[in-house]
Amino acid sequence: MKYITPEQAVANGDKRSLDELRRLAKAPQSMCSVCNADTAWRFADTGMCFTCTTGEHDDSDDFELRMPPLMKQQREKAAKAGGQ
């Protein structure tokens, strides 16, 4: 599965707002609510893994959201500051 940023998803034609896609990218990883065998696919925002969401087993032509590095750094910095 290829990983893209929320900005790339919008550039690729995703109709959701950039804020919504950023929220999904920052969501904690969770297990699929159906099969509990794989991580939930954040891009779809269904709580299900790629296979349970699409019915496909080959995800090589699809993509998943990832948190842009700057957002990840800011989140980690905030978590460290909160833990002091």
mmCIF file of the N, C-alpha and C atoms, coordinates in Angstrom:
data_MODEL
# 
_entry.id   MODEL 
# 
loop_
_atom_site.group_PDB 
_atom_site.id 
_atom_site.type_symbol 
_atom_site.label_atom_id 
_atom_site.label_alt_id 
_atom_site.label_comp_id 
_atom_site.label_asym_id 
_atom_site.label_entity_id 
_atom_site.label_seq_id 
_atom_site.pdbx_PDB_ins_code 
_atom_site.Cartn_x 
_atom_site.Cartn_y 
_atom_site.Cartn_z 
_atom_site.occupancy 
_atom_site.B_iso_or_equiv 
_atom_site.pdbx_formal_charge 
_atom_site.auth_seq_id 
_atom_site.auth_comp_id 
_atom_site.auth_asym_id 
_atom_site.auth_atom_id 
_atom_site.pdbx_PDB_model_num 
ATOM 1   N N  . MET A 1 1  ? 0.851   -1.170 0.000  1.00 0.00 ? 1  MET A N  1 
ATOM 2   C CA . MET A 1 1  ? 0.000   0.000  0.000  1.00 0.00 ? 1  MET A CA 1 
ATOM 3   C C  . MET A 1 1  ? 0.897   1.234  0.000  1.00 0.00 ? 1  MET A C  1 
ATOM 4   N N  . LYS A 1 2  ? 0.556   2.192  -0.810 1.00 0.00 ? 2  LYS A N  1 
ATOM 5   C CA . LYS A 1 2  ? 1.313   3.438  -0.876 1.00 0.00 ? 2  LYS A CA 1 
ATOM 6   C C  . LYS A 1 2  ? 0.753   4.416  0.144  1.00 0.00 ? 2  LYS A C  1 
ATOM 7   N N  . TYR A 1 3  ? 1.631   5.199  0.753  1.00 0.00 ? 3  TYR A N  1 
ATOM 8   C CA . TYR A 1 3  ? 1.200   6.192  1.724  1.00 0.00 ? 3  TYR A CA 1 
ATOM 9   C C  . TYR A 1 3  ? 1.287   7.579  1.112  1.00 0.00 ? 3  TYR A C  1 
ATOM 10  N N  . ILE A 1 4  ? 0.253   8.395  1.355  1.00 0.00 ? 4  ILE A N  1 
ATOM 11  C CA . ILE A 1 4  ? 0.222   9.762  0.857  1.00 0.00 ? 4  ILE A CA 1 
ATOM 12  C C  . ILE A 1 4  ? -0.171  10.705 1.988  1.00 0.00 ? 4  ILE A C  1 
ATOM 13  N N  . THR A 1 5  ? 0.127   11.965 1.806  1.00 0.00 ? 5  THR A N  1 
ATOM 14  C CA . THR A 1 5  ? -0.272  12.970 2.788  1.00 0.00 ? 5  THR A CA 1 
ATOM 15  C C  . THR A 1 5  ? -1.689  13.440 2.476  1.00 0.00 ? 5  THR A C  1 
ATOM 16  N N  . PRO A 1 6  ? -2.352  14.059 3.435  1.00 0.00 ? 6  PRO A N  1 
ATOM 17  C CA . PRO A 1 6  ? -3.679  14.625 3.159  1.00 0.00 ? 6  PRO A CA 1 
ATOM 18  C C  . PRO A 1 6  ? -3.658  15.607 1.979  1.00 0.00 ? 6  PRO A C  1 
ATOM 19  N N  . GLU A 1 7  ? -2.591  16.385 1.882  1.00 0.00 ? 7  GLU A N  1 
ATOM 20  C CA . GLU A 1 7  ? -2.474  17.338 0.774  1.00 0.00 ? 7  GLU A CA 1 
ATOM 21  C C  . GLU A 1 7  ? -2.438  16.628 -0.573 1.00 0.00 ? 7  GLU A C  1 
ATOM 22  N N  . GLN A 1 8  ? -1.741  15.499 -0.638 1.00 0.00 ? 8  GLN A N  1 
ATOM 23  C CA . GLN A 1 8  ? -1.694  14.722 -1.871 1.00 0.00 ? 8  GLN A CA 1 
ATOM 24  C C  . GLN A 1 8  ? -3.058  14.115 -2.193 1.00 0.00 ? 8  GLN A C  1 
ATOM 25  N N  . ALA A 1 9  ? -3.797  13.716 -1.164 1.00 0.00 ? 9  ALA A N  1 
ATOM 26  C CA . ALA A 1 9  ? -5.135  13.164 -1.386 1.00 0.00 ? 9  ALA A CA 1 
ATOM 27  C C  . ALA A 1 9  ? -6.040  14.217 -2.027 1.00 0.00 ? 9  ALA A C  1 
ATOM 28  N N  . VAL A 1 10 ? -5.971  15.454 -1.529 1.00 0.00 ? 10 VAL A N  1 
ATOM 29  C CA . VAL A 1 10 ? -6.774  16.544 -2.108 1.00 0.00 ? 10 VAL A CA 1 
ATOM 30  C C  . VAL A 1 10 ? -6.344  16.799 -3.546 1.00 0.00 ? 10 VAL A C  1 
ATOM 31  N N  . ALA A 1 11 ? -5.026  16.827 -3.781 1.00 0.00 ? 11 ALA A N  1 
ATOM 32  C CA . ALA A 1 11 ? -4.510  17.042 -5.136 1.00 0.00 ? 11 ALA A CA 1 
ATOM 33  C C  . ALA A 1 11 ? -4.935  15.927 -6.086 1.00 0.00 ? 11 ALA A C  1 
ATOM 34  N N  . ASN A 1 12 ? -5.143  14.718 -5.541 1.00 0.00 ? 12 ASN A N  1 
ATOM 35  C CA . ASN A 1 12 ? -5.587  13.577 -6.351 1.00 0.00 ? 12 ASN A CA 1 
ATOM 36  C C  . ASN A 1 12 ? -7.090  13.574 -6.575 1.00 0.00 ? 12 ASN A C  1 
ATOM 37  N N  . GLY A 1 13 ? -7.803  14.571 -6.010 1.00 0.00 ? 13 GLY A N  1 
ATOM 38  C CA . GLY A 1 13 ? -9.230  14.682 -6.272 1.00 0.00 ? 13 GLY A CA 1 
ATOM 39  C C  . GLY A 1 13 ? -10.147 14.271 -5.146 1.00 0.00 ? 13 GLY A C  1 
ATOM 40  N N  . ASP A 1 14 ? -9.604  13.965 -3.966 1.00 0.00 ? 14 ASP A N  1 
ATOM 41  C CA . ASP A 1 14 ? -10.476 13.610 -2.847 1.00 0.00 ? 14 ASP A CA 1 
ATOM 42  C C  . ASP A 1 14 ? -11.367 14.803 -2.514 1.00 0.00 ? 14 ASP A C  1 
ATOM 43  N N  . LYS A 1 15 ? -12.643 14.569 -2.332 1.00 0.00 ? 15 LYS A N  1 
ATOM 44  C CA . LYS A 1 15 ? -13.614 15.648 -2.117 1.00 0.00 ? 15 LYS A CA 1 
ATOM 45  C C  . LYS A 1 15 ? -13.715 16.088 -0.651 1.00 0.00 ? 15 LYS A C  1 
ATOM 46  N N  . ARG A 1 16 ? -13.128 15.333 0.261  1.00 0.00 ? 16 ARG A N  1 
ATOM 47  C CA . ARG A 1 16 ? -13.173 15.726 1.668  1.00 0.00 ? 16 ARG A CA 1 
ATOM 48  C C  . ARG A 1 16 ? -12.269 16.931 1.898  1.00 0.00 ? 16 ARG A C  1 
ATOM 49  N N  . SER A 1 17 ? -12.547 17.659 2.970  1.00 0.00 ? 17 SER A N  1 
ATOM 50  C CA . SER A 1 17 ? -11.741 18.844 3.266  1.00 0.00 ? 17 SER A CA 1 
ATOM 51  C C  . SER A 1 17 ? -10.355 18.422 3.748  1.00 0.00 ? 17 SER A C  1 
ATOM 52  N N  . LEU A 1 18 ? -9.418  19.319 3.593  1.00 0.00 ? 18 LEU A N  1 
ATOM 53  C CA . LEU A 1 18 ? -8.065  19.060 4.059  1.00 0.00 ? 18 LEU A CA 1 
ATOM 54  C C  . LEU A 1 18 ? -8.060  18.837 5.570  1.00 0.00 ? 18 LEU A C  1 
ATOM 55  N N  . ASP A 1 19 ? -8.869  19.587 6.299  1.00 0.00 ? 19 ASP A N  1 
ATOM 56  C CA . ASP A 1 19 ? -8.953  19.401 7.754  1.00 0.00 ? 19 ASP A CA 1 
ATOM 57  C C  . ASP A 1 19 ? -9.442  17.997 8.109  1.00 0.00 ? 19 ASP A C  1 
ATOM 58  N N  . GLU A 1 20 ? -10.436 17.505 7.390  1.00 0.00 ? 20 GLU A N  1 
ATOM 59  C CA . GLU A 1 20 ? -10.956 16.155 7.649  1.00 0.00 ? 20 GLU A CA 1 
ATOM 60  C C  . GLU A 1 20 ? -9.888  15.098 7.363  1.00 0.00 ? 20 GLU A C  1 
ATOM 61  N N  . LEU A 1 21 ? -9.178  15.246 6.251  1.00 0.00 ? 21 LEU A N  1 
ATOM 62  C CA . LEU A 1 21 ? -8.136  14.282 5.914  1.00 0.00 ? 21 LEU A CA 1 
ATOM 63  C C  . LEU A 1 21 ? -6.984  14.340 6.912  1.00 0.00 ? 21 LEU A C  1 
ATOM 64  N N  . ARG A 1 22 ? -6.652  15.532 7.391  1.00 0.00 ? 22 ARG A N  1 
ATOM 65  C CA . ARG A 1 22 ? -5.608  15.647 8.414  1.00 0.00 ? 22 ARG A CA 1 
ATOM 66  C C  . ARG A 1 22 ? -6.048  14.962 9.709  1.00 0.00 ? 22 ARG A C  1 
ATOM 67  N N  . ARG A 1 23 ? -7.314  15.105 10.066 1.00 0.00 ? 23 ARG A N  1 
ATOM 68  C CA . ARG A 1 23 ? -7.834  14.443 11.263 1.00 0.00 ? 23 ARG A CA 1 
ATOM 69  C C  . ARG A 1 23 ? -7.700  12.923 11.129 1.00 0.00 ? 23 ARG A C  1 
ATOM 70  N N  . LEU A 1 24 ? -8.042  12.412 9.957  1.00 0.00 ? 24 LEU A N  1 
ATOM 71  C CA . LEU A 1 24 ? -7.939  10.972 9.728  1.00 0.00 ? 24 LEU A CA 1 
ATOM 72  C C  . LEU A 1 24 ? -6.486  10.513 9.783  1.00 0.00 ? 24 LEU A C  1 
ATOM 73  N N  . ALA A 1 25 ? -5.582  11.307 9.221  1.00 0.00 ? 25 ALA A N  1 
ATOM 74  C CA . ALA A 1 25 ? -4.165  10.934 9.208  1.00 0.00 ? 25 ALA A CA 1 
ATOM 75  C C  . ALA A 1 25 ? -3.599  10.876 10.620 1.00 0.00 ? 25 ALA A C  1 
ATOM 76  N N  . LYS A 1 26 ? -4.102  11.731 11.516 1.00 0.00 ? 26 LYS A N  1 
ATOM 77  C CA . LYS A 1 26 ? -3.606  11.775 12.893 1.00 0.00 ? 26 LYS A CA 1 
ATOM 78  C C  . LYS A 1 26 ? -4.297  10.752 13.796 1.00 0.00 ? 26 LYS A C  1 
ATOM 79  N N  . ALA A 1 27 ? -5.339  10.116 13.304 1.00 0.00 ? 27 ALA A N  1 
ATOM 80  C CA . ALA A 1 27 ? -6.081  9.156  14.133 1.00 0.00 ? 27 ALA A CA 1 
ATOM 81  C C  . ALA A 1 27 ? -5.163  8.002  14.532 1.00 0.00 ? 27 ALA A C  1 
ATOM 82  N N  . PRO A 1 28 ? -5.283  7.557  15.768 1.00 0.00 ? 28 PRO A N  1 
ATOM 83  C CA . PRO A 1 28 ? -4.450  6.436  16.196 1.00 0.00 ? 28 PRO A CA 1 
ATOM 84  C C  . PRO A 1 28 ? -4.787  5.176  15.411 1.00 0.00 ? 28 PRO A C  1 
ATOM 85  N N  . GLN A 1 29 ? -3.786  4.348  15.185 1.00 0.00 ? 29 GLN A N  1 
ATOM 86  C CA . GLN A 1 29 ? -4.021  3.089  14.485 1.00 0.00 ? 29 GLN A CA 1 
ATOM 87  C C  . GLN A 1 29 ? -4.878  2.188  15.363 1.00 0.00 ? 29 GLN A C  1 
ATOM 88  N N  . SER A 1 30 ? -5.834  1.531  14.765 1.00 0.00 ? 30 SER A N  1 
ATOM 89  C CA . SER A 1 30 ? -6.663  0.579  15.487 1.00 0.00 ? 30 SER A CA 1 
ATOM 90  C C  . SER A 1 30 ? -6.836  -0.660 14.627 1.00 0.00 ? 30 SER A C  1 
ATOM 91  N N  . MET A 1 31 ? -7.298  -1.709 15.242 1.00 0.00 ? 31 MET A N  1 
ATOM 92  C CA . MET A 1 31 ? -7.515  -2.956 14.513 1.00 0.00 ? 31 MET A CA 1 
ATOM 93  C C  . MET A 1 31 ? -8.879  -2.930 13.828 1.00 0.00 ? 31 MET A C  1 
ATOM 94  N N  . CYS A 1 32 ? -9.005  -3.692 12.778 1.00 0.00 ? 32 CYS A N  1 
ATOM 95  C CA . CYS A 1 32 ? -10.248 -3.796 12.015 1.00 0.00 ? 32 CYS A CA 1 
ATOM 96  C C  . CYS A 1 32 ? -11.382 -4.260 12.925 1.00 0.00 ? 32 CYS A C  1 
ATOM 97  N N  . SER A 1 33 ? -12.515 -3.584 12.848 1.00 0.00 ? 33 SER A N  1 
ATOM 98  C CA . SER A 1 33 ? -13.660 -3.927 13.694 1.00 0.00 ? 33 SER A CA 1 
ATOM 99  C C  . SER A 1 33 ? -14.395 -5.171 13.200 1.00 0.00 ? 33 SER A C  1 
ATOM 100 N N  . VAL A 1 34 ? -14.054 -5.655 12.003 1.00 0.00 ? 34 VAL A N  1 
ATOM 101 C CA . VAL A 1 34 ? -14.719 -6.843 11.456 1.00 0.00 ? 34 VAL A CA 1 
ATOM 102 C C  . VAL A 1 34 ? -13.868 -8.097 11.685 1.00 0.00 ? 34 VAL A C  1 
ATOM 103 N N  . CYS A 1 35 ? -12.645 -8.087 11.145 1.00 0.00 ? 35 CYS A N  1 
ATOM 104 C CA . CYS A 1 35 ? -11.819 -9.299 11.219 1.00 0.00 ? 35 CYS A CA 1 
ATOM 105 C C  . CYS A 1 35 ? -10.802 -9.267 12.357 1.00 0.00 ? 35 CYS A C  1 
ATOM 106 N N  . ASN A 1 36 ? -10.498 -8.089 12.876 1.00 0.00 ? 36 ASN A N  1 
ATOM 107 C CA . ASN A 1 36 ? -9.530  -7.902 13.956 1.00 0.00 ? 36 ASN A CA 1 
ATOM 108 C C  . ASN A 1 36 ? -8.177  -8.519 13.630 1.00 0.00 ? 36 ASN A C  1 
ATOM 109 N N  . ALA A 1 37 ? -7.871  -8.678 12.337 1.00 0.00 ? 37 ALA A N  1 
ATOM 110 C CA . ALA A 1 37 ? -6.615  -9.293 11.920 1.00 0.00 ? 37 ALA A CA 1 
ATOM 111 C C  . ALA A 1 37 ? -5.648  -8.291 11.302 1.00 0.00 ? 37 ALA A C  1 
ATOM 112 N N  . ASP A 1 38 ? -6.123  -7.114 10.958 1.00 0.00 ? 38 ASP A N  1 
ATOM 113 C CA . ASP A 1 38 ? -5.285  -6.112 10.292 1.00 0.00 ? 38 ASP A CA 1 
ATOM 114 C C  . ASP A 1 38 ? -5.650  -4.739 10.834 1.00 0.00 ? 38 ASP A C  1 
ATOM 115 N N  . THR A 1 39 ? -4.779  -3.762 10.598 1.00 0.00 ? 39 THR A N  1 
ATOM 116 C CA . THR A 1 39 ? -5.074  -2.414 11.073 1.00 0.00 ? 39 THR A CA 1 
ATOM 117 C C  . THR A 1 39 ? -6.167  -1.769 10.221 1.00 0.00 ? 39 THR A C  1 
ATOM 118 N N  . ALA A 1 40 ? -6.953  -0.926 10.861 1.00 0.00 ? 40 ALA A N  1 
ATOM 119 C CA . ALA A 1 40 ? -8.037  -0.227 10.162 1.00 0.00 ? 40 ALA A CA 1 
ATOM 120 C C  . ALA A 1 40 ? -7.440  0.730  9.131  1.00 0.00 ? 40 ALA A C  1 
ATOM 121 N N  . TRP A 1 41 ? -8.116  0.878  8.016  1.00 0.00 ? 41 TRP A N  1 
ATOM 122 C CA . TRP A 1 41 ? -7.692  1.714  6.909  1.00 0.00 ? 41 TRP A CA 1 
ATOM 123 C C  . TRP A 1 41 ? -8.188  3.127  7.185  1.00 0.00 ? 41 TRP A C  1 
ATOM 124 N N  . ARG A 1 42 ? -7.296  4.020  7.579  1.00 0.00 ? 42 ARG A N  1 
ATOM 125 C CA . ARG A 1 42 ? -7.682  5.368  7.981  1.00 0.00 ? 42 ARG A CA 1 
ATOM 126 C C  . ARG A 1 42 ? -8.267  6.173  6.825  1.00 0.00 ? 42 ARG A C  1 
ATOM 127 N N  . PHE A 1 43 ? -7.792  5.948  5.611  1.00 0.00 ? 43 PHE A N  1 
ATOM 128 C CA . PHE A 1 43 ? -8.290  6.722  4.479  1.00 0.00 ? 43 PHE A CA 1 
ATOM 129 C C  . PHE A 1 43 ? -9.801  6.538  4.293  1.00 0.00 ? 43 PHE A C  1 
ATOM 130 N N  . ALA A 1 44 ? -10.272 5.334  4.510  1.00 0.00 ? 44 ALA A N  1 
ATOM 131 C CA . ALA A 1 44 ? -11.704 5.062  4.319  1.00 0.00 ? 44 ALA A CA 1 
ATOM 132 C C  . ALA A 1 44 ? -12.539 5.514  5.507  1.00 0.00 ? 44 ALA A C  1 
ATOM 133 N N  . ASP A 1 45 ? -11.948 5.622  6.680  1.00 0.00 ? 45 ASP A N  1 
ATOM 134 C CA . ASP A 1 45 ? -12.635 6.045  7.906  1.00 0.00 ? 45 ASP A CA 1 
ATOM 135 C C  . ASP A 1 45 ? -13.860 5.186  8.204  1.00 0.00 ? 45 ASP A C  1 
ATOM 136 N N  . THR A 1 46 ? -13.685 3.860  8.060  1.00 0.00 ? 46 THR A N  1 
ATOM 137 C CA . THR A 1 46 ? -14.783 2.934  8.321  1.00 0.00 ? 46 THR A CA 1 
ATOM 138 C C  . THR A 1 46 ? -14.552 2.089  9.565  1.00 0.00 ? 46 THR A C  1 
ATOM 139 N N  . GLY A 1 47 ? -13.314 2.105  10.074 1.00 0.00 ? 47 GLY A N  1 
ATOM 140 C CA . GLY A 1 47 ? -12.964 1.236  11.196 1.00 0.00 ? 47 GLY A CA 1 
ATOM 141 C C  . GLY A 1 47 ? -12.646 -0.176 10.740 1.00 0.00 ? 47 GLY A C  1 
ATOM 142 N N  . MET A 1 48 ? -12.560 -0.360 9.420  1.00 0.00 ? 48 MET A N  1 
ATOM 143 C CA . MET A 1 48 ? -12.267 -1.683 8.869  1.00 0.00 ? 48 MET A CA 1 
ATOM 144 C C  . MET A 1 48 ? -10.944 -1.650 8.109  1.00 0.00 ? 48 MET A C  1 
ATOM 145 N N  . CYS A 1 49 ? -10.333 -2.818 7.946  1.00 0.00 ? 49 CYS A N  1 
ATOM 146 C CA . CYS A 1 49 ? -9.093  -2.919 7.187  1.00 0.00 ? 49 CYS A CA 1 
ATOM 147 C C  . CYS A 1 49 ? -9.394  -2.774 5.687  1.00 0.00 ? 49 CYS A C  1 
ATOM 148 N N  . PHE A 1 50 ? -8.339  -2.706 4.895  1.00 0.00 ? 50 PHE A N  1 
ATOM 149 C CA . PHE A 1 50 ? -8.491  -2.558 3.449  1.00 0.00 ? 50 PHE A CA 1 
ATOM 150 C C  . PHE A 1 50 ? -9.355  -3.673 2.864  1.00 0.00 ? 50 PHE A C  1 
ATOM 151 N N  . THR A 1 51 ? -9.054  -4.914 3.228  1.00 0.00 ? 51 THR A N  1 
ATOM 152 C CA . THR A 1 51 ? -9.782  -6.052 2.656  1.00 0.00 ? 51 THR A CA 1 
ATOM 153 C C  . THR A 1 51 ? -11.257 -6.038 3.041  1.00 0.00 ? 51 THR A C  1 
ATOM 154 N N  . CYS A 1 52 ? -11.566 -5.761 4.299  1.00 0.00 ? 52 CYS A N  1 
ATOM 155 C CA . CYS A 1 52 ? -12.970 -5.737 4.723  1.00 0.00 ? 52 CYS A CA 1 
ATOM 156 C C  . CYS A 1 52 ? -13.713 -4.539 4.135  1.00 0.00 ? 52 CYS A C  1 
ATOM 157 N N  . THR A 1 53 ? -13.000 -3.442 3.886  1.00 0.00 ? 53 THR A N  1 
ATOM 158 C CA . THR A 1 53 ? -13.629 -2.261 3.302  1.00 0.00 ? 53 THR A CA 1 
ATOM 159 C C  . THR A 1 53 ? -13.928 -2.447 1.827  1.00 0.00 ? 53 THR A C  1 
ATOM 160 N N  . THR A 1 54 ? -12.955 -3.005 1.082  1.00 0.00 ? 54 THR A N  1 
ATOM 161 C CA . THR A 1 54 ? -13.082 -3.065 -0.384 1.00 0.00 ? 54 THR A CA 1 
ATOM 162 C C  . THR A 1 54 ? -13.431 -4.436 -0.929 1.00 0.00 ? 54 THR A C  1 
ATOM 163 N N  . GLY A 1 55 ? -13.199 -5.472 -0.149 1.00 0.00 ? 55 GLY A N  1 
ATOM 164 C CA . GLY A 1 55 ? -13.408 -6.838 -0.648 1.00 0.00 ? 55 GLY A CA 1 
ATOM 165 C C  . GLY A 1 55 ? -12.240 -7.318 -1.490 1.00 0.00 ? 55 GLY A C  1 
ATOM 166 N N  . GLU A 1 56 ? -11.184 -6.522 -1.601 1.00 0.00 ? 56 GLU A N  1 
ATOM 167 C CA . GLU A 1 56 ? -9.998  -6.876 -2.384 1.00 0.00 ? 56 GLU A CA 1 
ATOM 168 C C  . GLU A 1 56 ? -8.875  -7.306 -1.455 1.00 0.00 ? 56 GLU A C  1 
ATOM 169 N N  . HIS A 1 57 ? -7.986  -8.129 -1.971 1.00 0.00 ? 57 HIS A N  1 
ATOM 170 C CA . HIS A 1 57 ? -6.838  -8.567 -1.176 1.00 0.00 ? 57 HIS A CA 1 
ATOM 171 C C  . HIS A 1 57 ? -5.560  -7.864 -1.586 1.00 0.00 ? 57 HIS A C  1 
ATOM 172 N N  . ASP A 1 58 ? -5.505  -7.333 -2.798 1.00 0.00 ? 58 ASP A N  1 
ATOM 173 C CA . ASP A 1 58 ? -4.300  -6.683 -3.317 1.00 0.00 ? 58 ASP A CA 1 
ATOM 174 C C  . ASP A 1 58 ? -4.439  -5.173 -3.171 1.00 0.00 ? 58 ASP A C  1 
ATOM 175 N N  . ASP A 1 59 ? -3.664  -4.604 -2.254 1.00 0.00 ? 59 ASP A N  1 
ATOM 176 C CA . ASP A 1 59 ? -3.743  -3.161 -2.031 1.00 0.00 ? 59 ASP A CA 1 
ATOM 177 C C  . ASP A 1 59 ? -2.618  -2.389 -2.730 1.00 0.00 ? 59 ASP A C  1 
ATOM 178 N N  . SER A 1 60 ? -1.910  -3.024 -3.658 1.00 0.00 ? 60 SER A N  1 
ATOM 179 C CA . SER A 1 60 ? -0.742  -2.393 -4.266 1.00 0.00 ? 60 SER A CA 1 
ATOM 180 C C  . SER A 1 60 ? -1.090  -1.171 -5.117 1.00 0.00 ? 60 SER A C  1 
ATOM 181 N N  . ASP A 1 61 ? -2.311  -1.052 -5.585 1.00 0.00 ? 61 ASP A N  1 
ATOM 182 C CA . ASP A 1 61 ? -2.712  0.110  -6.394 1.00 0.00 ? 61 ASP A CA 1 
ATOM 183 C C  . ASP A 1 61 ? -3.498  1.133  -5.588 1.00 0.00 ? 61 ASP A C  1 
ATOM 184 N N  . ASP A 1 62 ? -3.568  0.966  -4.287 1.00 0.00 ? 62 ASP A N  1 
ATOM 185 C CA . ASP A 1 62 ? -4.336  1.870  -3.440 1.00 0.00 ? 62 ASP A CA 1 
ATOM 186 C C  . ASP A 1 62 ? -3.411  2.590  -2.488 1.00 0.00 ? 62 ASP A C  1 
ATOM 187 N N  . PHE A 1 63 ? -3.945  3.577  -1.796 1.00 0.00 ? 63 PHE A N  1 
ATOM 188 C CA . PHE A 1 63 ? -3.110  4.349  -0.890 1.00 0.00 ? 63 PHE A CA 1 
ATOM 189 C C  . PHE A 1 63 ? -3.781  4.557  0.442  1.00 0.00 ? 63 PHE A C  1 
ATOM 190 N N  . GLU A 1 64 ? -2.960  4.886  1.429  1.00 0.00 ? 64 GLU A N  1 
ATOM 191 C CA . GLU A 1 64 ? -3.395  5.132  2.793  1.00 0.00 ? 64 GLU A CA 1 
ATOM 192 C C  . GLU A 1 64 ? -2.824  6.480  3.223  1.00 0.00 ? 64 GLU A C  1 
ATOM 193 N N  . LEU A 1 65 ? -3.520  7.135  4.120  1.00 0.00 ? 65 LEU A N  1 
ATOM 194 C CA . LEU A 1 65 ? -3.051  8.420  4.624  1.00 0.00 ? 65 LEU A CA 1 
ATOM 195 C C  . LEU A 1 65 ? -1.922  8.230  5.623  1.00 0.00 ? 65 LEU A C  1 
ATOM 196 N N  . ARG A 1 66 ? -0.990  9.156  5.596  1.00 0.00 ? 66 ARG A N  1 
ATOM 197 C CA . ARG A 1 66 ? 0.060   9.164  6.614  1.00 0.00 ? 66 ARG A CA 1 
ATOM 198 C C  . ARG A 1 66 ? 0.177   10.583 7.135  1.00 0.00 ? 66 ARG A C  1 
ATOM 199 N N  . MET A 1 67 ? 0.636   10.695 8.334  1.00 0.00 ? 67 MET A N  1 
ATOM 200 C CA . MET A 1 67 ? 0.807   12.003 8.928  1.00 0.00 ? 67 MET A CA 1 
ATOM 201 C C  . MET A 1 67 ? 2.052   12.652 8.326  1.00 0.00 ? 67 MET A C  1 
ATOM 202 N N  . PRO A 1 68 ? 1.938   13.874 7.792  1.00 0.00 ? 68 PRO A N  1 
ATOM 203 C CA . PRO A 1 68 ? 3.130   14.542 7.271  1.00 0.00 ? 68 PRO A CA 1 
ATOM 204 C C  . PRO A 1 68 ? 4.181   14.679 8.364  1.00 0.00 ? 68 PRO A C  1 
ATOM 205 N N  . PRO A 1 69 ? 5.478   14.596 8.024  1.00 0.00 ? 69 PRO A N  1 
ATOM 206 C CA . PRO A 1 69 ? 6.534   14.632 9.035  1.00 0.00 ? 69 PRO A CA 1 
ATOM 207 C C  . PRO A 1 69 ? 6.451   15.833 9.981  1.00 0.00 ? 69 PRO A C  1 
ATOM 208 N N  . LEU A 1 70 ? 6.143   17.018 9.483  1.00 0.00 ? 70 LEU A N  1 
ATOM 209 C CA . LEU A 1 70 ? 6.078   18.191 10.350 1.00 0.00 ? 70 LEU A CA 1 
ATOM 210 C C  . LEU A 1 70 ? 4.971   18.039 11.388 1.00 0.00 ? 70 LEU A C  1 
ATOM 211 N N  . MET A 1 71 ? 3.810   17.537 10.982 1.00 0.00 ? 71 MET A N  1 
ATOM 212 C CA . MET A 1 71 ? 2.714   17.322 11.928 1.00 0.00 ? 71 MET A CA 1 
ATOM 213 C C  . MET A 1 71 ? 3.126   16.294 12.977 1.00 0.00 ? 71 MET A C  1 
ATOM 214 N N  . LYS A 1 72 ? 3.844   15.254 12.563 1.00 0.00 ? 72 LYS A N  1 
ATOM 215 C CA . LYS A 1 72 ? 4.285   14.221 13.488 1.00 0.00 ? 72 LYS A CA 1 
ATOM 216 C C  . LYS A 1 72 ? 5.250   14.814 14.512 1.00 0.00 ? 72 LYS A C  1 
ATOM 217 N N  . GLN A 1 73 ? 6.176   15.652 14.052 1.00 0.00 ? 73 GLN A N  1 
ATOM 218 C CA . GLN A 1 73 ? 7.130   16.281 14.959 1.00 0.00 ? 73 GLN A CA 1 
ATOM 219 C C  . GLN A 1 73 ? 6.412   17.175 15.967 1.00 0.00 ? 73 GLN A C  1 
ATOM 220 N N  . GLN A 1 74 ? 5.432   17.943 15.503 1.00 0.00 ? 74 GLN A N  1 
ATOM 221 C CA . GLN A 1 74 ? 4.687   18.825 16.395 1.00 0.00 ? 74 GLN A CA 1 
ATOM 222 C C  . GLN A 1 74 ? 3.916   18.014 17.427 1.00 0.00 ? 74 GLN A C  1 
ATOM 223 N N  . ARG A 1 75 ? 3.317   16.914 17.014 1.00 0.00 ? 75 ARG A N  1 
ATOM 224 C CA . ARG A 1 75 ? 2.563   16.059 17.917 1.00 0.00 ? 75 ARG A CA 1 
ATOM 225 C C  . ARG A 1 75 ? 3.468   15.444 18.979 1.00 0.00 ? 75 ARG A C  1 
ATOM 226 N N  . GLU A 1 76 ? 4.657   14.961 18.554 1.00 0.00 ? 76 GLU A N  1 
ATOM 227 C CA . GLU A 1 76 ? 5.589   14.365 19.503 1.00 0.00 ? 76 GLU A CA 1 
ATOM 228 C C  . GLU A 1 76 ? 6.102   15.409 20.487 1.00 0.00 ? 76 GLU A C  1 
ATOM 229 N N  . LYS A 1 77 ? 6.367   16.619 20.008 1.00 0.00 ? 77 LYS A N  1 
ATOM 230 C CA . LYS A 1 77 ? 6.834   17.703 20.877 1.00 0.00 ? 77 LYS A CA 1 
ATOM 231 C C  . LYS A 1 77 ? 5.762   18.045 21.919 1.00 0.00 ? 77 LYS A C  1 
ATOM 232 N N  . ALA A 1 78 ? 4.518   18.125 21.488 1.00 0.00 ? 78 ALA A N  1 
ATOM 233 C CA . ALA A 1 78 ? 3.422   18.424 22.408 1.00 0.00 ? 78 ALA A CA 1 
ATOM 234 C C  . ALA A 1 78 ? 3.258   17.309 23.442 1.00 0.00 ? 78 ALA A C  1 
ATOM 235 N N  . ALA A 1 79 ? 3.441   16.068 23.036 1.00 0.00 ? 79 ALA A N  1 
ATOM 236 C CA . ALA A 1 79 ? 3.306   14.947 23.967 1.00 0.00 ? 79 ALA A CA 1 
ATOM 237 C C  . ALA A 1 79 ? 4.423   14.981 25.009 1.00 0.00 ? 79 ALA A C  1 
ATOM 238 N N  . LYS A 1 80 ? 5.627   15.324 24.591 1.00 0.00 ? 80 LYS A N  1 
ATOM 239 C CA . LYS A 1 80 ? 6.738   15.431 25.540 1.00 0.00 ? 80 LYS A CA 1 
ATOM 240 C C  . LYS A 1 80 ? 6.510   16.571 26.521 1.00 0.00 ? 80 LYS A C  1 
ATOM 241 N N  . ALA A 1 81 ? 6.028   17.708 26.027 1.00 0.00 ? 81 ALA A N  1 
ATOM 242 C CA . ALA A 1 81 ? 5.777   18.862 26.887 1.00 0.00 ? 81 ALA A CA 1 
ATOM 243 C C  . ALA A 1 81 ? 4.686   18.561 27.902 1.00 0.00 ? 81 ALA A C  1 
ATOM 244 N N  . GLY A 1 82 ? 3.687   17.800 27.499 1.00 0.00 ? 82 GLY A N  1 
ATOM 245 C CA . GLY A 1 82 ? 2.592   17.439 28.394 1.00 0.00 ? 82 GLY A CA 1 
ATOM 246 C C  . GLY A 1 82 ? 3.002   16.433 29.453 1.00 0.00 ? 82 GLY A C  1 
ATOM 247 N N  . GLY A 1 83 ? 4.048   15.668 29.185 1.00 0.00 ? 83 GLY A N  1 
ATOM 248 C CA . GLY A 1 83 ? 4.489   14.631 30.105 1.00 0.00 ? 83 GLY A CA 1 
ATOM 249 C C  . GLY A 1 83 ? 5.476   15.111 31.157 1.00 0.00 ? 83 GLY A C  1 
ATOM 250 N N  . GLN A 1 84 ? 5.879   16.374 31.072 1.00 0.00 ? 84 GLN A N  1 
ATOM 251 C CA . GLN A 1 84 ? 6.867   16.893 32.019 1.00 0.00 ? 84 GLN A CA 1 
ATOM 252 C C  . GLN A 1 84 ? 6.245   17.348 33.302 1.00 0.00 ? 84 GLN A C  1 
# 
